């Protein structure tokens, strides 16, 4: 690691510019309602939450039933998408159960 010497007035100018940048980012985040970062779940958490196998989750991804994001070789799912997916599965299960029972 190297050491960089900066005059105090240059440092003050840089600090003021950085503070202005932070202020502008706060305004943008407030304008676009960006607040807390989204919750993300990885494969392992999804296996446990849904009580499904790796292959089943891969099938869901493959047929477009479940959206995901891949960073390098790791796959992540938005918690909000998982909740929506669970709601759809619950409705399907109820519908299938009614159909089997002849209702």
KAJO-V40890 format. One line per field, one symbol per residue. phi: phi as a letter, one per 30 degrees, with the letter a starting at -180 (. if undefined). A space follows every 50 residues. Layout:
phi=???
This chain:
phi=.ccccbdddddddddddddddddddedddddchcbddddbbceeddeddc hbdddddddeddcidbdabcbhcccbbdeddddddddddddddddddddd dic
